[in-house]
Amino acid sequence: MYAVIQTGGKQYRVKEGDILKIETLPVEEGQELAFDKVLMVQADDQIKVGRPFLEGGKVTAVVKAHGRHPKIRIIKFRRRKHYMRRTGHRQNYIEVQITGISA
């Protein structure tokens, strides 16, 4: 059984026991989290697709940790113009473990 959920502007294909790194949400470690924007659920040989979301579809998860992705380096450069700018960015995330899928 798996589901496709939407969170943080992205879509994820999840099944029970999966560990995901998703966009930061204001949830403490160890708390339970519910995703109600379920786009699709597959159980056995049946596939349920929402328009755009399934009514009554729900995926639950537990927050495992908070963290930050590796730094991305950004360089702006113009040759022969004596111009170069360096910046960097680290995106925050929360790590969740999927505990249940219901449709």
Rosetta constraint file for C-alpha pairs under 8 A:
AtomPair CA 1 CA 15 HARMONIC 6.31 0.50
AtomPair CA 1 CA 16 HARMONIC 7.85 0.50
AtomPair CA 1 CA 41 HARMONIC 7.43 0.50
AtomPair CA 1 CA 42 HARMONIC 5.48 0.50
AtomPair CA 1 CA 43 HARMONIC 4.62 0.50
AtomPair CA 1 CA 44 HARMONIC 6.60 0.50
AtomPair CA 2 CA 13 HARMONIC 6.93 0.50
AtomPair CA 2 CA 14 HARMONIC 5.59 0.50
AtomPair CA 2 CA 15 HARMONIC 4.46 0.50
AtomPair CA 2 CA 16 HARMONIC 7.47 0.50
AtomPair CA 2 CA 41 HARMONIC 5.93 0.50
AtomPair CA 2 CA 42 HARMONIC 5.42 0.50
AtomPair CA 2 CA 43 HARMONIC 6.92 0.50
AtomPair CA 2 CA 101 HARMONIC 7.57 0.50
AtomPair CA 3 CA 13 HARMONIC 5.71 0.50
AtomPair CA 3 CA 14 HARMONIC 5.41 0.50
AtomPair CA 3 CA 15 HARMONIC 6.41 0.50
AtomPair CA 3 CA 38 HARMONIC 7.06 0.50
AtomPair CA 3 CA 39 HARMONIC 7.46 0.50
AtomPair CA 3 CA 40 HARMONIC 5.46 0.50
AtomPair CA 3 CA 41 HARMONIC 4.30 0.50
AtomPair CA 3 CA 42 HARMONIC 6.23 0.50
AtomPair CA 3 CA 101 HARMONIC 7.25 0.50
AtomPair CA 4 CA 11 HARMONIC 6.58 0.50
AtomPair CA 4 CA 12 HARMONIC 5.46 0.50
AtomPair CA 4 CA 13 HARMONIC 4.42 0.50
AtomPair CA 4 CA 14 HARMONIC 6.20 0.50
AtomPair CA 4 CA 38 HARMONIC 6.01 0.50
AtomPair CA 4 CA 39 HARMONIC 5.45 0.50
AtomPair CA 4 CA 40 HARMONIC 5.14 0.50
AtomPair CA 4 CA 41 HARMONIC 6.57 0.50
AtomPair CA 5 CA 11 HARMONIC 5.54 0.50
AtomPair CA 5 CA 12 HARMONIC 5.39 0.50
AtomPair CA 5 CA 13 HARMONIC 6.60 0.50
AtomPair CA 5 CA 14 HARMONIC 7.51 0.50
AtomPair CA 5 CA 35 HARMONIC 7.18 0.50
AtomPair CA 5 CA 36 HARMONIC 7.98 0.50
AtomPair CA 5 CA 37 HARMONIC 5.83 0.50
AtomPair CA 5 CA 38 HARMONIC 4.52 0.50
AtomPair CA 5 CA 39 HARMONIC 5.66 0.50
AtomPair CA 5 CA 40 HARMONIC 7.35 0.50
AtomPair CA 5 CA 59 HARMONIC 7.88 0.50
AtomPair CA 6 CA 10 HARMONIC 5.60 0.50
AtomPair CA 6 CA 11 HARMONIC 4.42 0.50
AtomPair CA 6 CA 12 HARMONIC 6.40 0.50
AtomPair CA 6 CA 35 HARMONIC 7.88 0.50
AtomPair CA 6 CA 37 HARMONIC 5.63 0.50
AtomPair CA 6 CA 38 HARMONIC 6.55 0.50
AtomPair CA 6 CA 39 HARMONIC 7.19 0.50
AtomPair CA 7 CA 11 HARMONIC 6.48 0.50
AtomPair CA 7 CA 12 HARMONIC 7.95 0.50
AtomPair CA 7 CA 22 HARMONIC 7.57 0.50
AtomPair CA 7 CA 23 HARMONIC 7.59 0.50
AtomPair CA 7 CA 35 HARMONIC 7.66 0.50
AtomPair CA 7 CA 37 HARMONIC 7.49 0.50
AtomPair CA 8 CA 22 HARMONIC 7.12 0.50
AtomPair CA 8 CA 23 HARMONIC 5.46 0.50
AtomPair CA 14 CA 18 HARMONIC 6.35 0.50
AtomPair CA 14 CA 98 HARMONIC 7.39 0.50
AtomPair CA 15 CA 98 HARMONIC 6.83 0.50
AtomPair CA 15 CA 101 HARMONIC 7.56 0.50
AtomPair CA 16 CA 97 HARMONIC 7.99 0.50
AtomPair CA 16 CA 98 HARMONIC 5.18 0.50
AtomPair CA 16 CA 99 HARMONIC 5.47 0.50
AtomPair CA 16 CA 100 HARMONIC 5.85 0.50
AtomPair CA 16 CA 101 HARMONIC 7.10 0.50
AtomPair CA 17 CA 97 HARMONIC 6.05 0.50
AtomPair CA 17 CA 98 HARMONIC 5.24 0.50
AtomPair CA 17 CA 99 HARMONIC 6.13 0.50
AtomPair CA 18 CA 97 HARMONIC 5.60 0.50
AtomPair CA 18 CA 98 HARMONIC 5.47 0.50
AtomPair CA 19 CA 95 HARMONIC 6.71 0.50
AtomPair CA 19 CA 96 HARMONIC 5.53 0.50
AtomPair CA 19 CA 97 HARMONIC 4.39 0.50
AtomPair CA 19 CA 98 HARMONIC 6.53 0.50
AtomPair CA 20 CA 95 HARMONIC 5.52 0.50
AtomPair CA 20 CA 96 HARMONIC 5.35 0.50
AtomPair CA 20 CA 97 HARMONIC 6.47 0.50
AtomPair CA 21 CA 93 HARMONIC 5.97 0.50
AtomPair CA 21 CA 94 HARMONIC 5.59 0.50
AtomPair CA 21 CA 95 HARMONIC 4.50 0.50
AtomPair CA 21 CA 96 HARMONIC 6.54 0.50
AtomPair CA 22 CA 93 HARMONIC 5.46 0.50
AtomPair CA 22 CA 94 HARMONIC 5.59 0.50
AtomPair CA 22 CA 95 HARMONIC 6.49 0.50
AtomPair CA 22 CA 96 HARMONIC 7.62 0.50
AtomPair CA 23 CA 92 HARMONIC 6.83 0.50
AtomPair CA 23 CA 93 HARMONIC 4.87 0.50
AtomPair CA 23 CA 94 HARMONIC 6.39 0.50
AtomPair CA 24 CA 66 HARMONIC 7.99 0.50
AtomPair CA 24 CA 92 HARMONIC 6.00 0.50
AtomPair CA 24 CA 93 HARMONIC 4.66 0.50
AtomPair CA 24 CA 94 HARMONIC 5.38 0.50
AtomPair CA 25 CA 94 HARMONIC 7.22 0.50
AtomPair CA 27 CA 31 HARMONIC 6.75 0.50
AtomPair CA 27 CA 33 HARMONIC 7.79 0.50
AtomPair CA 27 CA 63 HARMONIC 7.51 0.50
AtomPair CA 28 CA 63 HARMONIC 7.11 0.50
AtomPair CA 29 CA 62 HARMONIC 7.94 0.50
AtomPair CA 29 CA 63 HARMONIC 5.12 0.50
AtomPair CA 29 CA 64 HARMONIC 5.73 0.50
AtomPair CA 29 CA 65 HARMONIC 5.80 0.50
AtomPair CA 29 CA 66 HARMONIC 7.38 0.50
AtomPair CA 30 CA 62 HARMONIC 6.04 0.50
AtomPair CA 30 CA 63 HARMONIC 5.20 0.50
AtomPair CA 30 CA 64 HARMONIC 6.05 0.50
AtomPair CA 31 CA 62 HARMONIC 5.79 0.50
AtomPair CA 31 CA 63 HARMONIC 5.78 0.50
AtomPair CA 32 CA 60 HARMONIC 7.01 0.50
AtomPair CA 32 CA 61 HARMONIC 5.70 0.50
AtomPair CA 32 CA 62 HARMONIC 4.48 0.50
AtomPair CA 32 CA 63 HARMONIC 6.44 0.50
AtomPair CA 33 CA 60 HARMONIC 5.70 0.50
AtomPair CA 33 CA 61 HARMONIC 5.09 0.50
AtomPair CA 33 CA 62 HARMONIC 5.88 0.50
AtomPair CA 33 CA 63 HARMONIC 7.12 0.50
AtomPair CA 34 CA 58 HARMONIC 6.69 0.50
AtomPair CA 34 CA 59 HARMONIC 5.70 0.50
AtomPair CA 34 CA 60 HARMONIC 4.41 0.50
AtomPair CA 34 CA 61 HARMONIC 6.25 0.50
AtomPair CA 35 CA 58 HARMONIC 5.78 0.50
AtomPair CA 35 CA 59 HARMONIC 5.11 0.50
AtomPair CA 35 CA 60 HARMONIC 6.24 0.50
AtomPair CA 36 CA 56 HARMONIC 7.83 0.50
AtomPair CA 36 CA 57 HARMONIC 6.16 0.50
AtomPair CA 36 CA 58 HARMONIC 4.82 0.50
AtomPair CA 36 CA 59 HARMONIC 6.63 0.50
AtomPair CA 37 CA 53 HARMONIC 5.82 0.50
AtomPair CA 37 CA 54 HARMONIC 7.44 0.50
AtomPair CA 37 CA 57 HARMONIC 7.49 0.50
AtomPair CA 37 CA 58 HARMONIC 7.41 0.50
AtomPair CA 38 CA 50 HARMONIC 7.53 0.50
AtomPair CA 38 CA 53 HARMONIC 5.42 0.50
AtomPair CA 38 CA 54 HARMONIC 5.71 0.50
AtomPair CA 38 CA 57 HARMONIC 5.67 0.50
AtomPair CA 38 CA 58 HARMONIC 6.41 0.50
AtomPair CA 38 CA 59 HARMONIC 7.40 0.50
AtomPair CA 39 CA 49 HARMONIC 6.19 0.50
AtomPair CA 39 CA 50 HARMONIC 5.28 0.50
AtomPair CA 39 CA 51 HARMONIC 7.64 0.50
AtomPair CA 39 CA 52 HARMONIC 6.24 0.50
AtomPair CA 39 CA 53 HARMONIC 4.72 0.50
AtomPair CA 39 CA 54 HARMONIC 5.94 0.50
AtomPair CA 40 CA 47 HARMONIC 7.25 0.50
AtomPair CA 40 CA 48 HARMONIC 5.63 0.50
AtomPair CA 40 CA 49 HARMONIC 4.52 0.50
AtomPair CA 40 CA 50 HARMONIC 6.03 0.50
AtomPair CA 40 CA 53 HARMONIC 7.53 0.50
AtomPair CA 40 CA 54 HARMONIC 6.89 0.50
AtomPair CA 41 CA 47 HARMONIC 5.87 0.50
AtomPair CA 41 CA 48 HARMONIC 5.26 0.50
AtomPair CA 41 CA 49 HARMONIC 6.69 0.50
AtomPair CA 41 CA 103 HARMONIC 6.70 0.50
AtomPair CA 42 CA 46 HARMONIC 5.80 0.50
AtomPair CA 42 CA 47 HARMONIC 4.43 0.50
AtomPair CA 42 CA 48 HARMONIC 6.34 0.50
AtomPair CA 43 CA 47 HARMONIC 6.50 0.50
AtomPair CA 48 CA 54 HARMONIC 7.76 0.50
AtomPair CA 49 CA 53 HARMONIC 7.61 0.50
AtomPair CA 49 CA 54 HARMONIC 6.66 0.50
AtomPair CA 50 CA 54 HARMONIC 4.18 0.50
AtomPair CA 50 CA 55 HARMONIC 7.41 0.50
AtomPair CA 53 CA 57 HARMONIC 7.85 0.50
AtomPair CA 54 CA 103 HARMONIC 7.39 0.50
AtomPair CA 55 CA 103 HARMONIC 7.83 0.50
AtomPair CA 56 CA 102 HARMONIC 7.86 0.50
AtomPair CA 56 CA 103 HARMONIC 5.93 0.50
AtomPair CA 57 CA 101 HARMONIC 7.87 0.50
AtomPair CA 57 CA 102 HARMONIC 5.73 0.50
AtomPair CA 57 CA 103 HARMONIC 4.16 0.50
AtomPair CA 58 CA 101 HARMONIC 6.09 0.50
AtomPair CA 58 CA 102 HARMONIC 5.33 0.50
AtomPair CA 58 CA 103 HARMONIC 6.32 0.50
AtomPair CA 59 CA 98 HARMONIC 7.37 0.50
AtomPair CA 59 CA 99 HARMONIC 7.73 0.50
AtomPair CA 59 CA 100 HARMONIC 5.71 0.50
AtomPair CA 59 CA 101 HARMONIC 4.57 0.50
AtomPair CA 59 CA 102 HARMONIC 6.36 0.50
AtomPair CA 60 CA 98 HARMONIC 6.07 0.50
AtomPair CA 60 CA 99 HARMONIC 5.61 0.50
AtomPair CA 60 CA 100 HARMONIC 5.14 0.50
AtomPair CA 60 CA 101 HARMONIC 6.55 0.50
AtomPair CA 61 CA 96 HARMONIC 6.07 0.50
AtomPair CA 61 CA 97 HARMONIC 5.34 0.50
AtomPair CA 61 CA 98 HARMONIC 4.25 0.50
AtomPair CA 61 CA 99 HARMONIC 5.02 0.50
AtomPair CA 61 CA 100 HARMONIC 6.94 0.50
AtomPair CA 62 CA 96 HARMONIC 5.49 0.50
AtomPair CA 62 CA 97 HARMONIC 5.37 0.50
AtomPair CA 62 CA 98 HARMONIC 6.63 0.50
AtomPair CA 62 CA 99 HARMONIC 6.92 0.50
AtomPair CA 63 CA 94 HARMONIC 6.98 0.50
AtomPair CA 63 CA 95 HARMONIC 6.01 0.50
AtomPair CA 63 CA 96 HARMONIC 4.44 0.50
AtomPair CA 63 CA 97 HARMONIC 6.55 0.50
AtomPair CA 64 CA 94 HARMONIC 7.53 0.50
AtomPair CA 64 CA 95 HARMONIC 5.41 0.50
AtomPair CA 64 CA 96 HARMONIC 5.34 0.50
AtomPair CA 64 CA 97 HARMONIC 6.74 0.50
AtomPair CA 65 CA 94 HARMONIC 5.80 0.50
AtomPair CA 65 CA 95 HARMONIC 5.12 0.50
AtomPair CA 65 CA 96 HARMONIC 7.26 0.50
AtomPair CA 66 CA 92 HARMONIC 7.65 0.50
AtomPair CA 66 CA 93 HARMONIC 6.02 0.50
AtomPair CA 66 CA 94 HARMONIC 4.45 0.50
AtomPair CA 66 CA 95 HARMONIC 6.17 0.50
AtomPair CA 67 CA 92 HARMONIC 5.88 0.50
AtomPair CA 67 CA 93 HARMONIC 5.44 0.50
AtomPair CA 67 CA 94 HARMONIC 6.16 0.50
AtomPair CA 67 CA 95 HARMONIC 7.66 0.50
AtomPair CA 68 CA 90 HARMONIC 6.23 0.50
AtomPair CA 68 CA 91 HARMONIC 5.62 0.50
AtomPair CA 68 CA 92 HARMONIC 4.35 0.50
AtomPair CA 68 CA 93 HARMONIC 5.75 0.50
AtomPair CA 69 CA 90 HARMONIC 5.73 0.50
AtomPair CA 69 CA 91 HARMONIC 5.47 0.50
AtomPair CA 69 CA 92 HARMONIC 6.34 0.50
AtomPair CA 69 CA 93 HARMONIC 7.14 0.50
AtomPair CA 70 CA 90 HARMONIC 6.07 0.50
AtomPair CA 70 CA 91 HARMONIC 7.80 0.50
AtomPair CA 71 CA 88 HARMONIC 6.33 0.50
AtomPair CA 71 CA 89 HARMONIC 5.49 0.50
AtomPair CA 71 CA 90 HARMONIC 4.73 0.50
AtomPair CA 71 CA 91 HARMONIC 7.84 0.50
AtomPair CA 72 CA 88 HARMONIC 5.47 0.50
AtomPair CA 72 CA 89 HARMONIC 5.28 0.50
AtomPair CA 72 CA 90 HARMONIC 6.44 0.50
AtomPair CA 73 CA 86 HARMONIC 7.28 0.50
AtomPair CA 73 CA 87 HARMONIC 6.10 0.50
AtomPair CA 73 CA 88 HARMONIC 4.48 0.50
AtomPair CA 73 CA 89 HARMONIC 6.74 0.50
AtomPair CA 74 CA 86 HARMONIC 5.77 0.50
AtomPair CA 74 CA 87 HARMONIC 5.15 0.50
AtomPair CA 74 CA 88 HARMONIC 5.60 0.50
AtomPair CA 74 CA 89 HARMONIC 7.96 0.50
AtomPair CA 75 CA 84 HARMONIC 7.05 0.50
AtomPair CA 75 CA 85 HARMONIC 5.67 0.50
AtomPair CA 75 CA 86 HARMONIC 4.63 0.50
AtomPair CA 75 CA 87 HARMONIC 6.51 0.50
AtomPair CA 76 CA 83 HARMONIC 7.89 0.50
AtomPair CA 76 CA 84 HARMONIC 5.53 0.50
AtomPair CA 76 CA 85 HARMONIC 5.08 0.50
AtomPair CA 76 CA 86 HARMONIC 6.56 0.50
AtomPair CA 77 CA 83 HARMONIC 5.87 0.50
AtomPair CA 77 CA 84 HARMONIC 4.49 0.50
AtomPair CA 77 CA 85 HARMONIC 6.62 0.50
AtomPair CA 78 CA 82 HARMONIC 7.09 0.50
AtomPair CA 78 CA 83 HARMONIC 5.50 0.50
AtomPair CA 78 CA 84 HARMONIC 6.59 0.50
AtomPair CA 79 CA 83 HARMONIC 7.34 0.50
